[in-house]
């Protein structure tokens, strides 16, 4: 009986001692990796000629099981989304990347990321659902510009904001 009690105490002590060691690792693994998200938002913002603000590290969200989606909402804001978990963050962008504003006469316009005739994946994101479909660009477009697109029926025309190469978005 004494051996059984000592064994139970030893097992309880082992569990109690190991629990604090497991908790921080589990908590770190369960929350989102903001450094990776900051790097991705900085890359997208730099492609747009802007810089993104870092995400507040105090935000605790479940780690997205797949790569978080980053899209431009408008010229001042990026959206970071985890579709499978349903969370979305807005990340503000500031002036030109590098901090020094450039003069318009010296600024070289960014190359179009969508060319006329390209297949474009158009997405519609709302609070309750997300839909995407294929369309064909009827004009060239740079990130942040609104371009005309033709749907599956040649008579169906729509306009969407260019979010990246071969991608455009209709805002809700």
VMD Tcl script that draws the C-alpha trace (Angstrom):
set ca {
  {0.00 0.00 0.00}
  {2.84 2.40 0.84}
  {4.55 1.60 -2.46}
  {1.30 2.23 -4.34}
  {0.87 5.60 -2.57}
  {4.49 6.58 -3.29}
  {4.03 5.60 -6.94}
  {0.88 7.73 -7.15}
  {2.68 10.68 -5.53}
  {5.60 10.27 -7.89}
  {3.27 10.17 -10.89}
  {1.35 13.23 -9.64}
  {4.63 15.10 -9.06}
  {5.87 14.18 -12.54}
  {2.65 15.45 -14.12}
  {2.63 18.63 -12.01}
  {6.30 19.34 -12.75}
  {6.04 18.68 -16.47}
  {2.77 20.61 -16.99}
  {4.35 24.08 -16.70}
  {7.06 23.03 -19.17}
  {4.45 21.92 -21.72}
  {2.11 24.89 -21.36}
  {4.35 27.64 -22.86}
  {5.31 25.45 -25.82}
  {1.66 24.59 -26.45}
  {0.57 28.22 -26.08}
  {3.30 29.34 -28.46}
  {2.30 26.73 -31.01}
  {-1.43 27.49 -30.70}
  {-1.18 31.25 -31.38}
  {-0.42 32.87 -34.72}
  {3.18 33.51 -35.82}
  {3.09 37.30 -36.23}
  {6.68 37.58 -37.47}
  {5.82 35.54 -40.57}
  {2.63 37.56 -41.12}
  {4.60 40.83 -40.75}
  {7.10 39.62 -43.35}
  {4.33 38.69 -45.79}
  {2.43 41.98 -45.30}
  {5.69 43.91 -45.79}
  {6.30 42.06 -49.08}
  {2.79 42.82 -50.36}
  {2.99 46.46 -49.25}
  {6.45 46.87 -50.87}
  {5.03 45.49 -54.12}
  {2.47 48.30 -53.92}
  {5.19 50.88 -53.21}
  {4.11 51.29 -49.58}
  {5.08 50.01 -46.13}
  {2.86 48.05 -43.74}
  {2.53 48.67 -40.02}
  {3.59 45.73 -37.80}
  {0.80 43.73 -36.19}
  {0.29 44.22 -32.46}
  {1.84 41.21 -30.73}
  {-0.81 41.32 -27.98}
  {-3.41 39.98 -30.41}
  {-4.02 36.31 -29.64}
  {-5.54 34.35 -32.51}
  {-5.45 30.65 -33.25}
  {-2.70 29.69 -35.69}
  {-4.04 29.41 -39.21}
  {-3.63 25.80 -40.42}
  {-2.79 27.01 -43.93}
  {-0.97 30.10 -45.23}
  {-2.88 33.23 -44.25}
  {-4.27 35.12 -47.25}
  {-3.12 38.73 -47.65}
  {-5.02 41.02 -50.02}
  {-5.24 44.75 -50.60}
  {-8.55 46.23 -49.48}
  {-7.66 49.67 -50.81}
  {-4.54 51.84 -51.24}
  {-4.16 52.28 -47.45}
  {-5.17 48.89 -46.04}
  {-4.27 45.21 -46.33}
  {-6.46 42.35 -45.12}
  {-4.92 39.28 -43.47}
  {-7.40 36.40 -43.47}
  {-7.56 32.82 -42.29}
  {-10.53 31.44 -44.23}
  {-10.65 28.09 -42.43}
  {-10.83 29.70 -38.95}
  {-12.78 32.78 -40.04}
  {-10.56 35.52 -38.60}
  {-9.57 38.68 -40.47}
  {-7.27 41.58 -39.57}
  {-6.83 44.93 -41.26}
  {-3.25 46.19 -41.52}
  {-2.71 49.88 -42.29}
  {-0.11 50.94 -44.86}
  {1.80 54.20 -44.90}
  {3.56 56.31 -47.55}
  {6.00 54.96 -50.07}
  {8.20 52.03 -49.01}
  {11.45 53.27 -47.49}
  {9.76 56.25 -45.84}
  {10.89 58.93 -48.32}
  {8.12 60.23 -50.57}
  {9.05 60.31 -54.23}
  {8.19 63.11 -56.61}
  {5.55 62.21 -59.15}
  {7.75 63.39 -62.04}
  {10.49 60.93 -61.03}
  {8.27 58.03 -60.03}
  {8.17 55.22 -62.53}
  {4.72 53.63 -62.63}
  {4.60 49.99 -61.58}
  {4.26 47.47 -64.38}
  {0.80 46.04 -64.90}
  {0.32 42.72 -63.10}
  {-2.68 41.85 -65.27}
  {-2.62 42.19 -69.05}
  {-5.54 42.37 -71.45}
  {-6.74 38.82 -72.24}
  {-5.28 37.30 -69.03}
  {-7.36 34.87 -67.00}
  {-8.17 36.48 -63.66}
  {-9.39 34.84 -60.44}
  {-12.04 37.24 -59.05}
  {-13.00 36.92 -55.37}
  {-15.91 38.34 -53.45}
  {-15.36 38.34 -49.68}
  {-18.06 39.23 -47.19}
  {-18.43 38.61 -43.48}
  {-20.42 35.43 -44.03}
  {-19.04 33.90 -47.26}
  {-16.35 34.01 -49.93}
  {-16.83 33.27 -53.63}
  {-14.27 33.13 -56.41}
  {-14.65 32.61 -60.14}
  {-12.75 33.04 -63.40}
  {-12.96 36.06 -65.70}
  {-10.94 37.54 -68.55}
  {-9.28 40.97 -68.32}
  {-10.37 43.45 -70.99}
  {-7.60 45.90 -70.07}
  {-4.21 46.07 -68.34}
  {-4.16 46.73 -64.59}
  {-1.76 47.51 -61.76}
  {-2.26 46.56 -58.10}
  {-4.94 48.82 -56.62}
  {-6.46 49.85 -59.95}
  {-10.02 49.02 -60.99}
  {-10.21 47.19 -64.29}
  {-12.98 45.85 -66.53}
  {-13.42 42.08 -66.73}
  {-15.55 39.80 -68.89}
  {-17.35 36.86 -67.29}
  {-18.06 33.46 -68.83}
  {-20.77 34.99 -71.01}
  {-19.16 37.55 -73.33}
  {-21.99 40.00 -72.55}
  {-21.36 39.93 -68.77}
  {-18.99 42.77 -67.84}
  {-17.84 43.69 -64.35}
  {-15.15 45.78 -62.72}
  {-12.85 44.70 -59.90}
  {-9.80 45.96 -58.02}
  {-6.49 44.31 -58.96}
  {-4.94 42.63 -55.89}
  {-2.01 40.83 -57.52}
  {-0.88 38.90 -60.59}
  {-3.96 37.21 -62.04}
  {-6.12 38.20 -59.04}
  {-8.84 40.79 -58.49}
  {-11.43 41.45 -55.83}
  {-14.96 42.81 -55.60}
  {-15.43 44.59 -52.28}
  {-18.55 43.98 -50.20}
}
mol new
graphics top color blue
foreach p $ca { graphics top sphere $p radius 0.5 }
foreach p [lrange $ca 0 end-1] q [lrange $ca 1 end] { graphics top cylinder $p $q radius 0.2 }
display resetview
